């Protein structure tokens, strides 16, 4: 099976030699981590199976959020945590999409643009939710940033999952949304555009944006998603998943990469073949800036508002679940042959990864800190 690491090993040096000066540090770091993930460079554990009388070695993972080998368990954990917080109400999925004219600007200033996208969209929702014609109070939201389309093109947008519940300022009264309706999208789109423009102006970046950006309607969509469980399952893969998984990479031959994707209209899988350097470019544009939080919580779902959230659950007669037992169980590796627990024999510490150039098939002078 062809993996992302294989593609970087074959074509990473050529890509770096052409575009190194234009790459962000996080993109170079992603290449290095993906190449060293679960290899001897990161160390690992030696296990022994008493049943099979065999030794097994498990390498450490890189834990880079752009690595396709490292995210599945985290996504499952996030889904379980959020499912335990679901409220007995109708849920809504709101999507805020960036206009086409802004995409180049987003690539040039990803960290500040993604932050403004989060804040302007969340503030727009909170402002309209206070209107008595809609929710009439403070709402809670979970937002997830998503930057790719199924063909790996750049398509930044944010999904918010929102319970149709609002709580009054004194935390004593709650109101429910109307069946199948949360907020009108027409005024929401106008407010969203205005707040985004104001934030850019405050950051001193407004003059860098094409004027036609403000002359078009901005796309905002809201739909009912029943009790929220299905929406969470839809969002969970995007929380920790990267733009493409290794299972969807079919081949890398003669300087071209073939991958599969699911067509949004037919629901069927299709294939696409791109030059290797174009494939790498499409992948790396979705590597987020270092330390950027792609999942954010607002209103009564914000971690700082746990007291308000628990009051809300009490008002709704919800059982407050506590999954923090305080008891940690040591990880035990299962024997790949018989499936039984194995004994930990030795641990090799994580080493400093070798220079990026040494991981590639031929040497070029590249510094990961440049």
C-alpha positions in Angstrom: 0.0 0.0 0.0 1.3 3.4 -0.9 1.4 5.9 2.0 1.9 9.6 2.4 5.4 8.9 3.8 6.2 7.0 0.6 5.2 10.0 -1.5 7.4 12.4 0.6 10.3 9.9 0.4 10.1 9.8 -3.4 9.3 13.4 -4.2 9.8 15.5 -1.0 13.3 16.6 -1.9 12.3 17.9 -5.3 9.3 19.8 -3.7 11.6 21.3 -1.1 14.2 22.4 -3.6 11.5 24.3 -5.6 9.3 25.7 -2.9 11.2 25.7 0.4 11.3 29.5 0.7 7.6 29.7 0.3 6.7 27.0 2.9 5.6 27.6 6.4 7.7 26.0 9.2 4.7 23.9 10.2 4.6 22.4 6.7 8.3 21.4 6.8 7.8 20.0 10.3 4.8 17.9 9.0 7.0 16.3 6.3 9.7 15.4 8.8 7.2 14.0 11.3 5.3 11.9 8.8 8.6 10.5 7.5 9.8 9.5 11.0 6.4 8.4 12.4 6.6 4.8 13.8 10.2 4.4 12.8 13.4 3.7 14.8 14.0 7.5 14.9 11.3 8.0 17.5 12.1 5.0 19.7 9.5 2.5 20.9 8.7 -0.4 23.3 9.9 -4.0 23.3 7.2 -6.5 24.2 7.3 -10.2 24.9 4.4 -12.7 24.4 4.6 -15.6 26.9 2.0 -17.6 24.9 3.8 -17.4 21.6 7.3 -17.0 23.1 8.0 -14.1 20.7 9.3 -10.5 21.0 7.6 -7.6 19.3 8.7 -4.0 18.9 6.2 -1.1 18.6 7.5 2.2 17.4 6.3 5.6 18.8 4.1 7.7 16.7 4.9 11.3 15.8 1.6 12.7 17.1 1.6 15.4 14.5 -2.0 16.3 13.7 -1.2 16.2 10.0 0.0 12.6 10.1 -2.5 10.0 8.8 -1.3 7.3 11.3 -1.9 9.2 14.5 -5.5 10.5 14.7 -8.1 7.7 14.9 -8.0 7.0 18.7 -8.2 10.8 19.4 -11.3 11.2 17.2 -13.0 8.3 19.0 -12.2 9.8 22.4 -13.6 13.3 21.3 -16.8 11.7 20.0 -17.4 9.9 23.3 -16.8 13.0 25.3 -19.1 15.2 23.2 -21.8 12.5 23.1 -21.9 12.6 26.9 -22.7 16.3 26.8 -25.6 16.1 24.4 -28.8 17.9 25.7 -32.4 16.7 25.2 -33.1 19.2 22.4 -33.1 19.6 18.6 -29.6 20.3 17.2 -28.6 22.4 14.3 -25.5 22.3 12.0 -24.4 25.8 10.8 -21.8 26.2 8.1 -19.9 29.4 7.3 -17.9 29.3 4.0 -15.2 31.7 2.9 -15.8 33.5 -0.5 -13.7 32.5 -3.4 -11.9 35.9 -3.6 -10.6 35.4 0.0 -8.9 32.0 -0.5 -5.5 33.4 -1.7 -5.5 35.8 1.2 -6.2 33.0 3.6 -3.2 31.0 2.3 -1.0 34.1 2.9 -2.3 34.8 6.4 -3.7 31.5 7.7 -3.3 32.0 11.4 -5.0 35.4 11.7 -7.6 34.6 9.0 -8.7 31.3 10.6 -9.0 33.1 14.0 -11.1 35.9 12.5 -13.3 33.3 10.7 -14.0 31.6 14.1 -14.7 34.8 16.0 -16.8 36.6 13.4 -19.0 33.6 12.7 -19.4 32.7 16.4 -20.1 36.3 17.3 -22.7 36.6 14.5 -24.6 33.5 15.8 -24.5 34.8 19.4 -25.7 38.2 18.4 -28.8 37.0 16.5 -29.5 34.3 19.1 -30.2 37.1 21.7 -33.0 38.4 19.5 -36.4 37.3 20.9 -37.6 36.5 17.4 -35.2 33.6 17.4 -33.7 32.1 20.6 -33.9 35.0 23.0 -30.9 34.2 25.1 -27.3 32.9 25.2 -26.6 29.7 23.2 -23.7 27.2 23.1 -21.7 26.1 20.1 -19.0 23.7 19.1 -17.0 24.9 16.1 -14.7 22.8 13.9 -12.5 24.3 11.2 -12.4 22.4 7.9 -10.1 23.5 5.0 -10.3 20.8 2.3 -12.6 19.5 -0.3 -12.8 15.8 -1.2 -10.3 16.5 -4.1 -7.9 18.2 -1.6 -8.6 21.7 -3.0 -8.5 24.6 -0.6 -12.0 25.2 0.8 -11.9 26.8 4.3 -15.1 26.8 6.2 -16.4 26.2 9.8 -19.1 23.8 11.0 -20.9 24.7 14.2 -23.1 22.1 16.0 -25.6 24.0 18.1 -28.3 22.8 20.6 -31.6 24.6 20.0 -31.6 26.0 23.6 -30.9 29.4 25.0 -30.4 30.4 28.6 -31.3 33.8 30.2 -28.7 36.2 31.7 -29.6 35.1 35.2 -29.4 31.4 34.4 -32.9 30.8 35.6 -34.9 30.5 32.4 -34.4 28.5 29.3 -36.1 28.7 25.9 -36.2 26.2 23.1 -35.9 26.9 19.4 -38.9 26.4 17.1 -39.1 23.0 15.4 -36.7 22.9 12.5 -35.7 26.5 12.8 -32.9 28.3 14.7 -31.9 31.6 13.1 -32.6 33.2 9.7 -29.5 32.9 7.5 -30.1 36.1 5.5 -29.3 38.5 8.3 -26.8 36.1 9.7 -24.8 36.2 6.5 -24.8 40.1 6.5 -23.7 40.3 10.1 -21.0 37.7 9.5 -19.6 39.6 6.5 -19.6 42.9 8.5 -17.9 41.4 11.5 -15.2 39.7 9.3 -14.6 43.0 7.5 -14.3 44.9 10.8 -11.9 42.4 12.2 -9.7 42.6 9.1 -9.7 46.4 9.3 -8.7 46.3 13.0 -5.8 44.0 12.1 -4.7 46.4 9.3 -5.3 43.9 6.5 -8.4 45.2 4.9 -6.6 47.0 2.0 -5.1 43.6 1.0 -8.5 42.1 0.2 -10.1 42.4 -3.3 -12.9 44.9 -3.2 -15.3 42.5 -4.9 -15.2 40.4 -1.8 -17.6 42.7 -0.1 -20.0 43.1 -3.1 -21.2 39.5 -3.0 -23.4 37.4 -0.7 -21.5 35.3 1.8 -22.7 31.7 2.1 -24.1 30.6 5.4 -26.2 27.5 5.8 -28.1 26.1 8.8 -30.0 22.8 9.0 -31.7 20.7 11.7 -29.7 17.5 12.6 -32.2 15.9 15.0 -30.7 15.0 18.4 -27.1 15.9 17.4 -25.6 12.4 17.5 -25.4 12.0 13.7 -23.8 15.5 13.4 -21.2 14.7 16.0 -20.3 11.5 14.1 -20.1 13.6 10.9 -17.7 16.1 12.6 -15.6 13.7 14.6 -13.4 12.6 11.6 -12.7 16.3 10.8 -11.5 17.1 14.3 -8.4 14.9 14.1 -8.4 13.6 10.5 -6.1 15.1 7.9 -6.9 15.9 4.3 -6.4 12.4 3.1 -5.9 9.0 4.7 -3.3 6.4 3.6 -6.1 4.0 2.6 -7.3 6.4 -0.1 -3.9 6.7 -1.7 -3.9 4.1 -4.5 -0.5 4.5 -6.2 2.5 6.7 -6.8 4.2 5.9 -10.1 6.1 7.8 -12.7 5.9 11.0 -10.8 2.1 10.9 -10.4 -0.2 10.1 -7.5 -3.6 8.4 -7.8 -6.1 8.7 -5.0 -9.7 8.0 -4.5 -12.5 10.2 -3.1 -16.2 10.0 -2.5 -18.3 12.1 -4.9 -20.6 14.3 -2.9 -23.4 14.0 -5.5 -23.5 10.3 -6.3 -21.9 9.0 -3.0 -19.7 6.8 -5.1 -15.9 6.6 -5.0 -14.0 8.2 -7.9 -10.3 8.4 -8.6 -8.0 11.3 -9.5 -4.4 11.4 -10.7 -2.2 14.4 -10.1 1.5 15.2 -10.6 3.3 14.3 -7.3 4.3 17.9 -6.6 0.8 19.1 -7.1 -0.5 16.4 -4.8 2.1 17.5 -2.1 1.1 21.1 -2.6 -2.6 20.3 -2.1 -1.9 18.3 1.0 0.4 20.8 2.7 -1.9 23.8 2.3 -4.1 22.1 4.9 -1.4 21.9 7.5 -2.5 24.3 10.2 -0.3 26.9 11.9 1.5 25.6 15.0 -0.6 25.7 18.1 -3.8 26.7 16.3 -7.0 25.2 17.8 -9.2 23.9 15.1 -12.0 23.0 17.6 -13.4 25.8 19.7 -16.3 26.1 22.1 -18.5 29.1 22.7 -21.3 30.2 25.0 -22.4 27.8 27.7 -20.3 25.0 26.0 -17.1 26.9 26.6 -14.9 25.1 29.2 -14.9 28.2 31.4 -18.7 28.0 31.6 -19.0 24.6 33.2 -21.1 25.9 36.1 -23.6 27.5 33.7 -23.7 24.3 31.6 -24.3 22.2 34.7 -27.1 24.5 35.8 -28.6 24.1 32.3 -28.5 20.4 32.6 -30.1 20.6 36.0 -32.9 22.7 34.6 -33.4 20.1 31.9 -33.3 17.2 34.4 -30.2 15.7 32.7 -27.9 13.3 34.5 -24.5 14.9 35.0 -22.0 12.4 33.9 -18.6 12.2 35.3 -16.1 10.1 33.4 -13.1 11.2 35.2 -12.5 8.4 37.6 -9.0 9.4 38.4 -7.7 5.9 37.8 -5.3 5.5 34.9 -4.7 2.1 33.4 -1.3 1.4 31.9 -1.3 0.6 28.2 -0.8 -3.0 27.4 0.2 -4.0 23.8 -1.7 -7.0 22.4 0.2 -9.8 20.7 -0.4 -9.4 16.9 -0.3 -13.3 16.6 -2.5 -14.6 19.4 -4.2 -11.3 20.7 -3.1 -11.8 24.3 -1.6 -9.2 26.6 2.2 -9.0 26.4 4.9 -8.0 28.9 6.8 -4.8 28.5 10.5 -5.7 28.4 12.3 -2.4 27.4 11.6 1.1 26.3 13.7 3.1 23.9 13.3 6.9 24.4 12.3 9.2 21.7 15.3 10.5 19.9 15.7 13.9 18.1 14.7 13.3 14.5 17.5 13.5 12.0 17.7 16.6 9.7 14.9 16.6 7.1 17.4 16.3 4.2 18.7 13.0 5.5 15.3 11.5 5.5 14.9 12.1 1.7 16.5 10.1 -1.0 19.2 12.7 -1.9 20.8 15.5 0.1 19.6 19.0 -0.2 20.4 21.8 2.3 17.1 22.4 4.2 16.7 23.6 7.7 13.5 22.8 9.5 13.8 26.1 11.4 14.2 28.2 8.3 
